[in-house]
Amino acid sequence: MFKMKLALIGLTISALLAFVQPVSAQQMATPAKHAILLDASTGSILFEKDADEPFPPASMSKLMTVYLAFDAIKQGTMRLDDKVVVSDEAWRNWNNRGSTMFLRARDEVTVADLLRGIIVLSGNDACVVLAEHMAGSQEVFADWLNAKATEMGLTGSHFVNSNGWPAEGHVMTARDLATLSMHLVNDFPDLYPMFAEREFLYKNFDSNKYNRNPLLGRFAGADGLKTGHTEEAGYGLAASAERDGRRLVLVVAGLSSMNERMRESSRLMQYGFRNFSHYPLFKAGETVDYAEVWLGEDKTVPMVVAEDVALTMSRLQRAQMKVSVEYTNPAPAPITTGDKLGELVIEMPNRPGLRVPLLAGQSVEEVGGLGKIGAAFEYLIFGSAGAEPGN
């Protein structure tokens, strides 16, 4: 049988809620065809719209090309100062197709400059040159992109080329782009700052060229990632911003203009920072409740969480949050530290419930023969396997 334990948890959550008054969270809408806003530290989704519907990502798919390059640098198979020669084929096919780094045939360019050409300038030619350098051809590189997408669990994505040029079957979802963006932030702390660079001067330019990310320098805390645009896909942005140690990741796609992209991305980011906060509930190893033990040397055993439990919530969600514990009552001995005994259940309005495993905080040995007789006698008289601490 399952027993719902509310009293102990209620006291804990009440203490957390004491200084916050409930306010109504804003009901959001957006003209973007696809959107997702999430808190990077908890993975909590703050807003989404058709986030799992595949669409042509345009240049936002260059983020996966950058990921493979960053990963090669991290693994030591490629260096930022490696020199790459621009092939005649890459120049002939891409010197004047969409966004460009203005590479010339036989140019010798560093990997670092190619990455800046992709991140700052959105250069289609830079992607192709880097793909040829790493994999030998665009086709092989596309296979690498798809393999990495599978490894990351990007189930709504498929890559045909390195730069997002419109091609049948080249698609991503907003959720996949958000996941990829978080990987770039978290997996490469030494390289990710390249996304915050606002301008780039290459030898083939007569002046500095500027990053197209509309949030850089305009929205406090914005530090990356990538724009995208084609006639079919509209205007899109994968963006990240950090304030006071809290990072949000946003993806919007299918907007009608550069101005609308700038307005919507700023508005949704501001909504996330203003209306939601990060709330720690329990620390790793903290006792959440006690389970009664049947036929154990101890009458109770502490139930603990293995990892920190924290949520990103609106104030209204926090005020209306309900927390309970489910466990088999009583828990039969013997019990070993780390055994799963039950679940912490967290429910709140307009969000799926969260269930967190509760583990035994200590071992409890089974009583011997005489102890079993005594426990059976006690159960027959009192109907309980034992009292909670202090009772």
N, C-alpha and C positions, 0 to 999 in steps of 0.2 A: 504494500500500500504506500501511496505517496502522501507526504505531509507538507503542507505549505506553511512556512515559518515567516511571519510578517513583522513581528514586534521588534526583534533586534535590528533588522535591516531598516525598518522605519525610523528608528532613532538615529541611525547613522546618516541616512539621507536627509532627515529633517535638519540635522546640524549643517549639512552642506547647503541646504536651501534657505537658511535663515535670513541671509542678508539680501536676497533677490526677490523683488516683487514681480509677479507675472505681468507680461505685456503681450499684446497680440503680435504675432509675427506677420510681416507683410506678405500678402499673397502675390507671388511673382508671376510675370508673363514676359515673354521675349519674342521679338520678331525673328530671331534666329531659328532656322529649321531644325538645328540640332544643338544641344547645349548640355554641359554638365559642370557643376561647381562642387568641389570637394575639399575637405580639410586633409592635408597631406599627412599629418601626424596620426590621425585616427582612422583615416579612410572614410569618414562620415560624409555622405552625400548631402549637400545643402540645397541643391536644386538640380533638376535634370529635365530634359525634354528630348524625346526620341533619341536617347543616348546610345541605343543599341542598333540603330538602323544604319547600315553601311552607306557611305556616300563617297564621291571622289574627293580626296583630301587635299588635292593640289600640293602646294609646297610644304604643307604641314607634314607630309610623309617624309620629307627630308630629315625629320627628327630621327627616324630609324637609321638612315645612312650615317648621321652624326653618331648615333649610339654605337654602331659597329666600329666606327673609327676610334671613338673614345675607348672602347673596349680593347681594341688592338694596341693602343698606346698604353693602357693600364697593364695589359699582359706582356708588354715589352716586345711585341712583334712588329711594331711600327713606332717611329719617333716623330715628334713635332718638327724637328729640323731635317727630317728626310727630304731629299730633293726628288721631285716627280717631273718627268718630261711630258708635256702635252702632246698627245698623238695627233697625227694628221686627221684621222677619222673623227676624233672627238671635236677638233676645231671645225672641221668641215660640216659636221652634223649639228653643232650646237653653238656656233659663234653668234648666231642672231635669232635664237629661238627663245622667246620669253625673257625672263630675268637672266642676266649674265654677269660674269666676273670679267668679261672682255679678255679672256685668255687667248693667246696666239699659238699657232702651231709651232712646236719645238721649244716653246717657253719652258724654262726650268723654274718650278715653283715649289715652295716648301709645303709640307702637310699642314702646318699651322696656318699658312695663308689660304690654302684650299678650304680649311674649316671656317675661317673668317669669311671667305667668299660665299660659303653656304649659309652660315648663321646670320651674318650682317646683311649680305647682299642678295641672298636667296639665289645664288648663281646655279642655273641648270648645268652649265658647262663644268663648273667646279665639282658637282656631284659625279658627273660622268668620268672625269679625269681621276677622281679619287677611287671610284668603283673599279676602273680599269687597273689602277695601281694595286689595289688590294686583291682583286679576284681575277683579273685578266680580261674580263668582259662584263658588260651590263647584265647579260643573261645569267651568268654564274652568280654575280653579286645579288641579283633579285632572288635567287635560290637561298642565298645566305640570309637575306632580309626575312624571307618567309620562315626559315628555320628558327631564327631568333624570335619572330612573332609567336610561333608555336611554343617555344620555350617559355616565353613570358605569359602565355595564356591569352594572347590577343586574338580571340576566336572570330572576331568580325573583320579581320584585316587580311588583305592579300596584296602583294606587291608585284608589279610587272617591270618596274624600272627604279632607278636610284633617286630620281628627282621629282616624282609626282606628276610628270607630264601626262596629260589625259590619255588613257589607254583602257581598253575594255578589260574589266576585271580588277583594275587597280582601285581598291577601296579600303577605307578604315571606318571605324565608328568613333563617336565622341568619347565613349568610355575607354576604348583602346588608346586613343591619343592621350587621355588623362593618365592612364596607367604608364604609358611610355614616358610621359613628361616626368612623372614621379621617379621613375627609374633613372632618368638622366640627372635629376637633382640629387638623388640619394646615392647612386652608384659611383658618381664621379665628382666628388666635392672639389677636387683640384682643377678640374677642367670645365665644370659647369659655369664658372664666372665668365667664360667667353660669351655666353648668351647675353650678358649685361653690357657688352661693348656697344657703344652707340654710333661709332663711326669707324671707317677702315680706309686706309690709303694704300693702294697697290701701285706698283710701278707703271702699269698701263693706264692709270687714271691721271687726269690733269688736276683733280681736286679730290678732297675726301668724299666718300659716299656714306650715307647714313642708314642706320638700322631702321627697318620698316615697322618694327614692333611699336604700336601706337601708345603703349603704356609706359615705355621706358622714358624716364625724365618727366612724366606727366602724372603718374599715379604713384603715390608714396609706397615704397617697398617693392615695386615691380623690378624683376631682375632677369627675365627671359619669357618665352622661348621662341615661337616661330609663327609668322603669318602665312597665309595661303590665299590664292585667288586664281580662279579661271572663270570663264563665262558660264560654264555649266555649274560649277560648284559655288559660285558667289564668293563673298569675302569671309575669311575665317581667321581664327587666332587660337593658338594654344599658348596660355600665359600662366605665369606664376608670380606670386608676390608674398613677401614675408614681413610681418609686423610683430614686434615684441616677441620674437621666437615662434610665432605661429604662421604657418605657410598655407596658402590656398592655391589650388590649381584650377584653372578655368579653361574650358574649350567651347568655342562658339563657331558655328559654320552656317553658310547659306544666307548671309546678310547681303544687303543690296548695294552697299557702297563703303568706301573707306571711312567716311564720317560715321555711318551707322555702326560699323565695327568698333570704332573708337568709343562711341557713346555707350554701346551695349556692354562692351568688355569692362569699361570703367564702372558702369552702374551695377553690374552683377558682382564684380569684385567688392565694391563698396557695400553692397547688400550683405555679402558673406562676413565681412569684418564687423559691420555694425550690429547685425542681428543675431549672430551666433558667437558662442564662446566655448573654450576648451575646459572641460570640468573633469578633474581627477576624482575617481570614486574610491578605489581600493588600490593599495600598493601590492606588488608581488610578495607573496608570503604572508599577507595580512589575513587574520582570522575573520571570516565573514559570519559564521555561525557555528554551533556545536551540534553534532549528530549523536543521538543516543546509541549505545552499543549493546548488542545482545551477546551474552556469554563472553564478555571481555574482562580482562584484569582491570581496565578502567571503564567507568560507566558512560563516559562521553569521549568523543574525539573531535578536535578542532577541524573545521573545513576551511581551506585556504584557497586563494587564487594563485595560479602559477606565475602570471604576469600582471603588470599594471593594468587596471581597468579604468579607462578614461573615455569620455564621449564628447563630441561636439554637438551642442544643442542650442536651440533658441531658448530664450528665457521662459516662454510659455511651455515648451516641452519639458524644461527642467522642473518647473513648478508642478506639472501634472505627471511627472515620471512615477512609475510604480515599480518597486523592487521587491522580489521575493526569492525564497530558496525552495527548491524541490529536492527531496532525497528519500530514499527508502528508509522507513522507520520501523524497527531499529535497524542499524547497520550490523550485520553479523560479524563476529570475530572469527578468525584473526584478521587484522587489518594492517597493511604495510604502508609506510609513509609514501605518498604519491598515488595511492589507489584513488580512482574516481569514485566519489560517494554521492554526488548530486550535481545540480546546476544552479547557478545564479541567474535569475530571469529578470531582465530589465525591459519594461514596456513604456512607451510614450506615444503621444498623438502623432498621427500622420507619418509613422516610421515603422518598419518591420521590427519586431522584438529581437533582443539580443540575449543569447544564452551562453553563459561562460561556465566551463567545467569547474567544479569544486573538488579539491583533492584532500586526502587525509594529511593533516599537518604533522602527525606522529603515528608510530606503530602502536597497535594494541594487541597483546597476546590473548589467546583463548584461555579461559579458566579451565582448571582441572575437573576431575569427576565430582568432587564434593561441591566445588563452586557451581557446577552446572545444576546440581540438585537444589542448592540454595537459590540460584537465580530463577529456576522454575517455580519454586515455592513463592518467591517474592512476586513473580509475575502473576501467579494465580490469585494472590491476595490483593496486590496493588494495581495490577494491570499495566505495569510500566517496566521497561528494561532498566531504568535508572533515572535519577534526577539530573537536571542540568547543574553546572557549577554554581554553588552558592545556595542551592535549594535543599 
